[in-house]
Amino acid sequence: MDIHRHYMLGRRSPRKSSPRDHGHDHRRLPSHPRHTPWAKTQVTTQPAGNVTLIGLDTYYQVNWSTAGYQPGEVDTVDLLGYAVQIRPKLDHFTYVFGDGETFGPTTYLGGVYPTGTITHRYLTAGVNSSRVDTTFGADFRIDGGAWAPIPDTVTVPGPATAVTVRTATARLVNH
């Protein structure tokens, strides 16, 4: 089930908390035509320029888009007078290298040489469509109450980045 529907679909209208209430049930929220837009991840590689060599460690790094909500940011919507807040959280990344290989699930953002945590070695020359798929979870709360987990996740595929893999030939030259 789409994670957005967990806070958007319900069978009964919400009610204000009474002193006996211990929390809110996300299944009771009314249908609302608003979705929380998730931030997308864009992958960058090193060597710079998304060009690498066969057998060379290629370093991958996740960068968040400026559009949408990143983990930890809060989206607030008014539903029938109730302030409903959604706070995305990272469940995991899956790195897709475009050559049939993947890495994940992991929570590592990767990084640059020499300390980056995500590397890949391509074995053949060509252009590979790499990306990072991000699986989000989320928490919600109503009217400033306690945060509660939404019991589902959603995977958002990142946009493709073309990584060109080239060959190099070493030659000894007598000067």
NORTA-V75408 format. One record per helix or strand of 2 or more residues. SS is the DSSP state (2 for helix, 1 for strand). FROM is the first residue (numbers start at 1). LEN is the number of residues. Records with the same first field share a line. If there is no record, write none. Layout:
SS->FROM-LEN ; FROM-LEN
This chain:
2->3-6 ; 26-3 ; 48-3
1->41-6 ; 51-3 ; 58-7 ; 74-6 ; 82-15 ; 102-5 ; 119-2 ; 126-17 ; 148-10 ; 161-6
